[in-house]
């Protein structure tokens, strides 16, 4: 098992969890204040953060799977 690839994947999963909580929290706050002039900006940023969480989640899982199941170079 490649330790550096596993660690990199684990860090990406942790970053994904951070974005998983930040994105919906921002979205909820923006939807509570729809009449505010910055509504569309904050809502767009929250959508981008949610997609970033999905991206880092898949990328982290890919790195972890690669670290576990990749064959050793002889």
TITI-979208 format. One record per residue: residue number from 1; z, y, x of N, C-alpha, C in turn. Coordinates in nm, 2 decimals. Atoms other than C-alpha are relative to their C-alpha. Example, Ala and Ser with C-alpha at 12.3 -4.5 7.8 and 13.67 -1.06 7.14 Angstrom:
TITI-979208
  zalum    n.c3    n.c2    n.c1   ca.c3   ca.c2   ca.c1    c.c3    c.c2    c.c1
      1    0.00   -0.12    0.09    0.78   -0.45    1.23    0.00    0.12    0.09
      2    0.00   -0.11   -0.09    0.71   -0.11    1.37    0.08    0.11   -0.08
This chain:
TITI-979208
  zalum    n.c3    n.c2    n.c1   ca.c3   ca.c2   ca.c1    c.c3    c.c2    c.c1
      1    0.00   -0.12    0.09    0.00    0.00    0.00    0.00    0.12    0.09
      2    0.00   -0.12   -0.08   -0.09    0.34    0.14    0.11    0.10   -0.05
      3   -0.11   -0.08    0.04    0.22    0.55    0.13   -0.04    0.15   -0.02
      4    0.04   -0.14    0.02    0.05    0.89    0.17   -0.08    0.02   -0.13
      5    0.08   -0.01    0.12   -0.19    0.82   -0.12    0.10   -0.01   -0.12
      6   -0.10    0.02    0.11    0.10    0.70   -0.34    0.09    0.12   -0.01
      7   -0.08   -0.12    0.01    0.31    1.01   -0.25   -0.08    0.11   -0.06
      8    0.08   -0.11    0.05    0.02    1.24   -0.33   -0.02   -0.02   -0.15
      9    0.02    0.03    0.15   -0.04    1.07   -0.67    0.13    0.03   -0.07
     10   -0.12   -0.03    0.07    0.33    1.09   -0.75    0.03    0.15   -0.01
     11   -0.02   -0.14    0.01    0.34    1.46   -0.67   -0.09    0.06   -0.11
     12    0.09   -0.04    0.11    0.04    1.51   -0.90    0.05   -0.03   -0.14
     13   -0.06    0.03    0.13    0.21    1.33   -1.18    0.12    0.09   -0.03
     14   -0.11   -0.09    0.03    0.52    1.55   -1.14   -0.05    0.14   -0.04
     15    0.06   -0.13    0.04    0.30    1.86   -1.15   -0.06   -0.01   -0.14
     16    0.06    0.02    0.14    0.13    1.72   -1.46    0.11    0.01   -0.10
     17   -0.11   -0.01    0.09    0.47    1.68   -1.63    0.05    0.15   -0.02
     18   -0.03   -0.15    0.01    0.55    2.05   -1.55   -0.10    0.07   -0.09
     19    0.10   -0.07    0.09    0.22    2.16   -1.71    0.01   -0.05   -0.14
     20   -0.01    0.06    0.13    0.28    1.92   -2.00    0.10    0.07   -0.09
     21   -0.10   -0.07    0.08    0.59    2.12   -2.10   -0.04    0.15   -0.01
     22    0.03   -0.15    0.00    0.46    2.47   -2.00   -0.11    0.03   -0.10
     23    0.12   -0.04    0.09    0.13    2.46   -2.19    0.04    0.00   -0.15
     24   -0.04    0.00    0.15    0.27    2.36   -2.54    0.10    0.11   -0.03
     25   -0.10   -0.10    0.02    0.56    2.60   -2.49   -0.06    0.14   -0.02
     26    0.07   -0.12    0.01    0.33    2.89   -2.43   -0.08    0.01   -0.13
     27    0.08    0.01    0.13    0.11    2.78   -2.72    0.08    0.03   -0.12
     28   -0.09   -0.02    0.11    0.40    2.77   -2.95    0.04    0.15   -0.01
     29   -0.05   -0.14    0.00    0.52    3.12   -2.85   -0.12    0.09   -0.04
     30    0.11   -0.08    0.03    0.17    3.26   -2.88   -0.03   -0.01   -0.15
     31    0.03    0.02    0.14    0.12    3.11   -3.23    0.11    0.07   -0.09
     32   -0.11   -0.07    0.07    0.46    3.26   -3.34   -0.03    0.15   -0.01
     33    0.03   -0.14   -0.01    0.32    3.61   -3.24   -0.15    0.03   -0.02
     34    0.14   -0.02    0.01   -0.03    3.61   -3.38   -0.04    0.14   -0.02
     35    0.04   -0.14    0.02   -0.03    3.98   -3.46    0.02    0.08    0.13
     36   -0.02   -0.07   -0.13    0.06    4.07   -3.10   -0.14    0.02    0.07
     37    0.14   -0.02   -0.06   -0.24    4.22   -2.90   -0.03   -0.09    0.11
     38    0.02    0.09   -0.11   -0.20    3.97   -2.62   -0.01   -0.15   -0.05
     39    0.00    0.13    0.05   -0.22    3.67   -2.85   -0.12   -0.09    0.05
     40    0.11    0.08   -0.05   -0.57    3.56   -2.75    0.01   -0.04    0.15
     41   -0.01    0.02   -0.14   -0.50    3.59   -2.38    0.10   -0.11    0.03
     42   -0.11    0.10   -0.02   -0.17    3.39   -2.39   -0.05   -0.14   -0.06
     43    0.05    0.12    0.06   -0.33    3.13   -2.62   -0.11   -0.07    0.09
     44    0.10    0.06   -0.09   -0.63    3.08   -2.39    0.06   -0.05    0.13
     45   -0.07    0.05   -0.12   -0.40    3.05   -2.08    0.07   -0.13   -0.03
     46   -0.08    0.12    0.04   -0.19    2.79   -2.27   -0.10   -0.12   -0.02
     47    0.10    0.10    0.01   -0.51    2.59   -2.35   -0.04   -0.05    0.14
     48    0.04    0.03   -0.13   -0.62    2.60   -1.99    0.11   -0.08    0.07
     49   -0.11    0.08   -0.06   -0.27    2.48   -1.88    0.01   -0.14   -0.05
     50    0.00    0.13    0.06   -0.29    2.19   -2.12   -0.10   -0.09    0.06
     51    0.11    0.08   -0.07   -0.62    2.08   -1.98    0.03   -0.03    0.14
     52   -0.04    0.02   -0.14   -0.48    2.12   -1.63    0.10   -0.12    0.01
     53   -0.09    0.11    0.00   -0.20    1.89   -1.72   -0.07   -0.14   -0.02
     54    0.07    0.13    0.02   -0.44    1.62   -1.84   -0.08   -0.03    0.13
     55    0.07    0.02   -0.12   -0.65    1.66   -1.53    0.09   -0.05    0.11
     56   -0.09    0.05   -0.10   -0.36    1.62   -1.29    0.06   -0.13   -0.03
     57   -0.05    0.13    0.04   -0.23    1.33   -1.49   -0.09   -0.11    0.03
     58    0.10    0.11   -0.03   -0.55    1.13   -1.46   -0.02   -0.01    0.15
     59    0.02    0.01   -0.15   -0.59    1.23   -1.09    0.11   -0.07    0.07
     60   -0.11    0.06   -0.06   -0.24    1.13   -1.01    0.00   -0.15   -0.03
     61    0.00    0.14    0.03   -0.27    0.79   -1.19   -0.11   -0.07    0.08
     62    0.10    0.06   -0.08   -0.60    0.73   -1.01    0.04   -0.02    0.15
     63   -0.05    0.01   -0.14   -0.44    0.80   -0.67    0.10   -0.11    0.01
     64   -0.10    0.10    0.00   -0.15    0.57   -0.75   -0.06   -0.14   -0.01
     65    0.07    0.13    0.02   -0.38    0.29   -0.87   -0.08   -0.04    0.13
     66    0.07    0.02   -0.12   -0.59    0.33   -0.56    0.09   -0.04    0.11
     67   -0.10    0.04   -0.11   -0.28    0.31   -0.33    0.05   -0.14   -0.02
     68   -0.06    0.13    0.02   -0.15    0.00   -0.50   -0.11   -0.11    0.01
     69    0.09    0.11    0.01   -0.47   -0.20   -0.55   -0.11    0.00    0.10
     70    0.11    0.00   -0.10   -0.70   -0.10   -0.27    0.03   -0.10    0.11
     71   -0.01    0.10   -0.10   -0.77   -0.37   -0.02    0.02    0.06    0.14
     72   -0.03   -0.05   -0.14   -0.65   -0.33    0.34   -0.13   -0.01    0.08
     73    0.11    0.01   -0.09   -0.91   -0.26    0.60    0.04   -0.08    0.12
     74   -0.04    0.09   -0.11   -0.90   -0.54    0.85   -0.06    0.04    0.13
